[in-house]
Amino acid sequence: MRNVRCRILSRFPPTPMFALAGAFMVLATACSDPPPASETRLVLAGQALIKKDPRIRWEDPYGSLAPILDRADVAFTNFEMAILSDEDRCGVPADYQVSFGEPRLPAETRLGNTGGPHAVAPDVMDFLADRGFNLMSLSNNHAYDLGDCGVAATQAAAAAHEVAYAGTGADVATATAPGYLTVGDFTIALIAATTSHDERSAIGHAVNGVWTGRQEDWDRNISAVREAAANADFVLFYQHFQIDLDEFEGVAPGDSTGDGHVWVADVAQWQTDFARAVLDAGASMYVGHGHRAFDGVEVYDGKPLIRQLGGLAYQGLNPVIGGYDEHRPWEGLVAEVVIREGRVEQIDFIPLDLDEGETYREEYDDLEFLSRRGLAELASGGLADAILERFQGLSAEYGTDLSIAASRATLVIGYPDGI
């Protein structure tokens, strides 16, 4: 039996989904042996890079994930694309092929920071929302592919489908501000940031970037976490972390890269230090994506810290089978999180097969092939076992014990001492 605890029961007055929460009202103070706290289910999926609405080609995309998504109160992913609206082409020509990222856009005419933008039609947002995703990060290395135009179009698409979001905005303060989603009497806050190969001078005003060695970025995000912790029952911090571990090879201490990252001695340790600072500031959980492959889970001060969760969809530009082996983008995980009293009680990690497309590669030309591959379904058999065993081993390196049964790896987090 849990220890008897005193707690303040607080709720917010009704507010629009995307409005910043104001002062809260204390309704009651309970000091007794309360009934069991209500359960909230949060599903965390890997990053989504989908070039076209898969319902055009597949009868039931993500069908095997449907039971998991259907029982979720909140389902999260990183929307790693920029919406190309019919109203504003954002400088993209009419003959642009999203699956290939061609024709390449000349540097002097493109709005964003890439020559082959991951530009997608609004129906991709519709697809993800239809599958149950109601909370998204918009902050990543493709957030600014279509410049301010694409940022605004992506936000508009999310709002139109009642998806709460964070990570981009008209200015850096708005981009850093928490996004809020209330389901029943539970409010979750999201702060979303990117640490990737982005030009600080190009995107820093519209995307919440945390460049290494930039104390102002670190401090700004810590302040956002504290704000969110004061206004929500649960705070999820998301970081799109996609810079190389050898980022500063040949860069002298004190110098910076062309992207604006300032030298740090150890990139991996910098991420760890930042994630732990976020949790210390009041975040309930830290989740990262970026390198396509997954990493293990750490429990830090009773809170989950996931550096890399892998992918939910990866429709990359390379049509070659085996072309991405180094990053293992075809093996993933989805995390089903049980939250009680504002903290994570248990996580089930379920293995995913993102389908590289080897069995049907010869059936299609490059365009049709790239439009079909890379969508996650539940893994089975030997692949599921291999994914879970690998994840268990990676987690053990962080001192985390996972139990494997019924095709999932389970983490149970006990209450910290003294609670």
QUIKA-V965760 format. One record per pair of residues at least 12 apart in sequence whose C-alpha atoms are under 8 Angstrom apart, sorted by the first residue. I is the first residue (numbers start at 1). GAP is how many residues later the second one is. Records with the same first field share a line. If there is no record, write none. Layout:
I=GAP ; GAP
//
This chain:
3=416
4=27 ; 28 ; 29 ; 30
5=26 ; 27 ; 28 ; 414
6=23 ; 24 ; 25 ; 26
7=22 ; 23 ; 24
8=18 ; 20 ; 21 ; 22
9=17 ; 18 ; 19 ; 20 ; 21
10=14 ; 15 ; 16 ; 17 ; 18
11=13 ; 14 ; 15 ; 16 ; 174
12=12 ; 13 ; 219
13=12
17=147 ; 162 ; 163 ; 164 ; 165
18=146 ; 147 ; 161 ; 162 ; 163
19=160 ; 161
20=158 ; 159 ; 160
21=159 ; 210
22=209
23=208
24=207
37=303 ; 304
38=302 ; 303
39=299 ; 300 ; 301
40=32 ; 33 ; 146 ; 298 ; 299 ; 300
41=30 ; 31 ; 32 ; 33 ; 295 ; 296 ; 297 ; 298
42=30 ; 31 ; 32 ; 33 ; 34 ; 294 ; 295 ; 296 ; 297
43=25 ; 26 ; 29 ; 31 ; 32 ; 33 ; 291 ; 292 ; 293 ; 294
44=31 ; 32 ; 33 ; 290 ; 291 ; 292 ; 293
45=30 ; 31 ; 32 ; 33 ; 264 ; 266 ; 267 ; 288 ; 289 ; 290
46=31 ; 32 ; 243 ; 263 ; 264 ; 265 ; 266 ; 267 ; 286 ; 287 ; 288
47=30 ; 31 ; 32 ; 33 ; 242 ; 243 ; 245 ; 263 ; 264 ; 265 ; 266
48=29 ; 30 ; 31 ; 32 ; 263 ; 264 ; 265 ; 266
49=30 ; 31 ; 32 ; 263 ; 264 ; 265 ; 266 ; 267
50=31 ; 70 ; 74 ; 263 ; 264 ; 265
51=47 ; 48 ; 67 ; 68 ; 69 ; 73 ; 264 ; 320
52=46 ; 47 ; 68 ; 69 ; 71 ; 72 ; 319
53=70 ; 71 ; 74
54=73 ; 317 ; 318
55=72
57=315
61=314
62=69 ; 313 ; 314 ; 315
63=314
64=313 ; 314
65=312 ; 313
66=65
68=268
69=62 ; 63 ; 64
70=62
73=110
74=59 ; 60 ; 61 ; 109
75=57 ; 58 ; 59 ; 60
76=57 ; 58 ; 59 ; 60 ; 61
77=56 ; 58 ; 59 ; 60 ; 235
78=58 ; 59 ; 60 ; 61 ; 62
79=57 ; 58 ; 59 ; 60
80=38 ; 58 ; 59 ; 60 ; 61 ; 62 ; 63
81=37 ; 38 ; 39 ; 61 ; 62 ; 64
82=35 ; 36 ; 37 ; 38 ; 60 ; 61 ; 62 ; 63 ; 64 ; 68 ; 69 ; 71 ; 72
83=36 ; 37 ; 38 ; 39 ; 67 ; 68 ; 70 ; 71 ; 74
84=35 ; 36 ; 37 ; 38 ; 62 ; 66 ; 69 ; 70
85=36 ; 37 ; 68
88=61
90=21 ; 56 ; 57 ; 59 ; 60
91=18 ; 19 ; 20 ; 55
92=13 ; 18
98=19 ; 20 ; 21 ; 22
99=216 ; 217 ; 218 ; 268 ; 271 ; 272
100=217 ; 267
101=15 ; 16 ; 17 ; 216
102=14
103=13
104=12
110=36
111=34 ; 35 ; 36 ; 37
112=32 ; 33 ; 34 ; 35 ; 90 ; 91
113=31 ; 32 ; 34 ; 85 ; 86 ; 89 ; 90
114=31
117=25 ; 28 ; 29
118=24 ; 27
119=26 ; 27
122=32 ; 35
125=32 ; 33 ; 36
126=35
129=32 ; 34
133=30
134=28 ; 29 ; 30
135=28 ; 29 ; 30 ; 46
136=27 ; 28 ; 29 ; 30
137=28 ; 29 ; 30 ; 53 ; 54 ; 55 ; 101
138=16 ; 27 ; 28 ; 29 ; 30 ; 54
139=27 ; 28 ; 29 ; 53 ; 54 ; 55 ; 68 ; 69 ; 70 ; 101
140=53 ; 54 ; 55 ; 56 ; 100
141=53 ; 54 ; 55 ; 56 ; 57 ; 99 ; 101
143=25 ; 64
144=59 ; 62 ; 63
147=56
148=22 ; 58
151=17 ; 18 ; 55
152=17
164=15 ; 16 ; 17
165=14 ; 15 ; 25
166=12 ; 13 ; 24 ; 25 ; 26
167=24 ; 25 ; 26 ; 40 ; 41
168=38 ; 39 ; 40
169=37 ; 38
170=35 ; 36
171=34 ; 35 ; 36
172=32 ; 33 ; 34 ; 35 ; 36
175=31 ; 32 ; 33
176=15 ; 16 ; 17 ; 31 ; 32 ; 44 ; 45 ; 48
177=14 ; 47
178=12 ; 13 ; 14 ; 46 ; 47 ; 49 ; 50
179=12
180=52
186=46 ; 47
187=45 ; 46 ; 47
188=44 ; 45 ; 46 ; 47 ; 48
189=39 ; 40 ; 42 ; 43 ; 44 ; 45 ; 46 ; 47
190=38 ; 45 ; 46 ; 47 ; 48
191=30 ; 33 ; 34 ; 44 ; 45 ; 46 ; 47
192=16 ; 45 ; 46 ; 47 ; 48
193=14 ; 15 ; 16 ; 17 ; 45 ; 46 ; 47
194=13 ; 14 ; 15 ; 16 ; 45 ; 46 ; 47 ; 48
195=14 ; 15 ; 16 ; 17 ; 44 ; 45 ; 46 ; 47 ; 48
196=15 ; 44 ; 45 ; 46 ; 47
197=45 ; 46 ; 62
198=61
199=59 ; 60 ; 61
200=59 ; 60
201=59
211=49 ; 50 ; 51
212=49 ; 50 ; 51 ; 52 ; 58
213=48 ; 49 ; 50 ; 51
214=47 ; 48
218=56
221=57
222=55 ; 56 ; 59
225=12 ; 53 ; 56 ; 57 ; 58
226=55 ; 56 ; 57
229=53 ; 54
233=108 ; 109
234=49 ; 50 ; 108 ; 109
235=47 ; 48 ; 49 ; 50
236=47 ; 48 ; 49 ; 50 ; 51
237=41 ; 46 ; 47 ; 48 ; 49 ; 50
238=48 ; 49 ; 50
239=47 ; 48 ; 49 ; 50
240=48 ; 49 ; 50
241=47 ; 48 ; 49 ; 50
242=47 ; 48 ; 49
244=23
245=21 ; 22 ; 23
246=21
247=20
248=15 ; 16
251=12
253=12
275=30
276=24 ; 29
279=24
284=19 ; 20 ; 58 ; 59 ; 60
285=18 ; 19 ; 20 ; 59
286=18 ; 19 ; 20 ; 21
287=18 ; 19 ; 20 ; 21 ; 22
288=18 ; 19 ; 20 ; 21
289=18 ; 19 ; 20 ; 21 ; 22
290=18 ; 20
291=17 ; 19 ; 36
292=16 ; 17 ; 18 ; 19 ; 35 ; 36 ; 37
293=15 ; 16 ; 17 ; 18 ; 34 ; 35 ; 36 ; 38 ; 39
294=14 ; 15 ; 16 ; 17 ; 38 ; 39 ; 97
295=12 ; 13 ; 14 ; 15 ; 96 ; 99 ; 100
296=12 ; 95 ; 96 ; 97 ; 98 ; 99 ; 100 ; 101 ; 102
297=97 ; 98 ; 101 ; 103
298=97 ; 100 ; 101 ; 102
299=99 ; 101 ; 114
301=115
302=111 ; 112 ; 113 ; 114
303=40 ; 41 ; 110
304=40
309=23 ; 24 ; 25
310=19 ; 21 ; 22 ; 23
311=18 ; 19 ; 20 ; 21 ; 22 ; 43 ; 65
312=20 ; 21 ; 22 ; 42 ; 63 ; 64
313=41 ; 61 ; 62 ; 63
314=15 ; 16 ; 40 ; 59 ; 60 ; 61
315=55 ; 56 ; 57 ; 58 ; 59 ; 60
316=54
317=53
319=47 ; 50 ; 51
321=35 ; 36 ; 37 ; 40
329=25
330=23 ; 24 ; 25 ; 26 ; 44
331=20 ; 21 ; 22 ; 23 ; 56
332=19 ; 20 ; 21 ; 22 ; 44 ; 55
333=16 ; 17 ; 18 ; 19
334=15 ; 16 ; 17 ; 18
335=12 ; 13 ; 14 ; 15
336=12 ; 13 ; 14
344=69
345=67 ; 68 ; 69
346=64 ; 65 ; 66 ; 67
347=63 ; 64 ; 65
348=60 ; 61 ; 62 ; 63
349=59 ; 60 ; 61
350=28 ; 38 ; 57 ; 58 ; 59
351=27 ; 28 ; 33 ; 36 ; 37 ; 56 ; 57
352=24 ; 25 ; 26 ; 27 ; 32
353=23 ; 24 ; 25 ; 26 ; 30
354=19 ; 20 ; 21 ; 22 ; 23
355=18 ; 19 ; 20 ; 21 ; 22
356=17 ; 18
357=12 ; 15 ; 16 ; 17
380=27
384=23
385=22
388=16 ; 19 ; 20 ; 21
392=17
//
